[in-house]
Amino acid sequence: MASGSIQTVIVCTPVTNAAPPGIRTLCPDQGGQIYAPTKVQAYLLDPSQQNNIDAALGQFDYAYASGLWSLAFSMVVGLYFVSHGIGQVLGLVRRG
């Protein structure tokens, strides 16, 4: 499922030469900088994807991440001890 689409949009970009007066009403000057409309292609996000984007760009939850890391580390250490125990039992059976 796509989270947006490519659209052609008009944006005001800074220019060095003077723009015609009719264009200046569309893109007004700001701080002495002259702007002119320019047509560009942009990837526009679908409004239905706002929750997904906000969740991905939200604050990083260190408490949740440390909990997941602790769980994963505990599982690795636990599996190591279980595997070591099974290896000890198999070694005992093999040696008789």
Secondary structure as GFF3:
##gff-version 3
##sequence-region A 1 96
A	DSSP	beta_strand	4	15	.	.	.	ID=ss1
A	DSSP	alpha_helix	21	26	.	.	.	ID=ss2
A	DSSP	beta_strand	34	45	.	.	.	ID=ss3
A	DSSP	three_ten_helix	47	49	.	.	.	ID=ss4
A	DSSP	alpha_helix	50	56	.	.	.	ID=ss5
A	DSSP	alpha_helix	62	95	.	.	.	ID=ss6
###
